[in-house]
Amino acid sequence: MVVAGASGTYLATGTFGPVELLLAALVLVAAYRGLGSWRWIGVAWLLHTGLDLVHHLQGVELLPWARGSALGCAICDPVIALWCFTGGRPLDRLLAGRRPVRPASAGGAS
C-alpha cells in the first residue's frame, strides 16, 4: 500500500507529462503483484527509486520546501527494497541469521 501511494507523489508536478502516469502505473502494477510476493514489493521500491532519481536530477523535489528530499528518498528506497528481497523478515530475525550460533550449555553435566 505504501509503495503504491508513493508512486503517485510526483504526479502533481507534471514534470514528464503523460509519461509520468505510465511510470506511476508500472510501480502500481508491481505493488499489486507484491500483494502475493515480497520480491515484487522490492521491485516496486526500486522502480520508485528511479522516479526519485529522475526527479532529483530535474530539480523537482518530493517536498517542495525540503531541498534534497527526492535524493533522500532515492537513498532510502533501495534499502527498503533490499529488506523486501529478504522476505520482509523482522530486523531481529534478519540480524540473527548473521550472528554466530553459540552451542547450548551442557546444563550442569561434568
N, C-alpha and C positions, 0 to 999 in steps of 0.2 A: 504494500500500500504506500509506503513512504517513497520508494523509488519511482512509483507511478506518478505520485504527486510532484516529486522533484523534477520529473521530465517536463512539466508544464511551467516551471518557474520563469523561464525566459520568454514564453510566448507573447507576453505583453510588449516586449521590446521591439518586435518586428525586425530584428537585425537581419535575418536571412529570408524574410518574406515567407512564401508558401513552403519553402524547403524546411523551415523551422517546424512546421506541422508534421512533415514527413519524419524528421529526426525524433520529434517527441512521440510520434506513433510507433517508431521502432523500439524505443525504450518501453513504451506501454505494452507492446506485444511481448517483449522479453519479460517484463514484470508479470504479465498474465501467465506466461509459461512457468514463471517462478512460483506460482501457487502450488505446483507439484514438484519443484526441484530447486534446491539451493543453488545449483550451478547456474540456472537461468537468472536467478536474482543477482548473482555475481556478474553475469554478462550485462544485465541491465545497468548495474552500477558502473561498469566500465564504459558503456555507451554514454552514460551521463557524464562521466569524466571527460569524454571527448567534447561534449557540449560545453562543459565548463571551460576547457582549454581554448576552444574556438572563441567563445565569448570574451574570455580574458584577453586574448590577442586582439580582438576588435575593440577593446576598451569598454565593453558593456558588462557592468558588474551585476552580480546576483542581488546584492543590496546596494542600491544607488548611492547611499550615504556612506558606504564602507568600502574604501579602496582596497583592492586585492581580495575581495570576498569570493569572486569567481575562481581565482587561483587557489585560495584556501580550500574551497570545495573540491577543486581538482586534485589537491594533495590528499584530502581525507577520503574521497570516494574509492580510490583503489585499495585502501586499507580495508574498507568495508567489504569490497569485492573479494579480497583475499580471505577474509573471515568467512564469507558465504561459500567460497570454494572448499573450505574445510568442513562444510556441513553445518555452519552456524552453531557450533558447539559452545557451551558456556566457557568463558575465559579460563576459569579454574581447571576445567577438564582439558581444554586445549593446551594449557601450560603443563598439566600433569603428565601429558604424553611425552614431554621433553625432559622431565626430571628423571634421574636415575632411580630405580626402584630399590629400596633397602630390603634386605632379607628380613623375614619375620623373626622375632625374638624366640629363643628356644623355650621360653616360659618356665624358667627355673630348673631346667634339666642340667645336671652337672657332668 
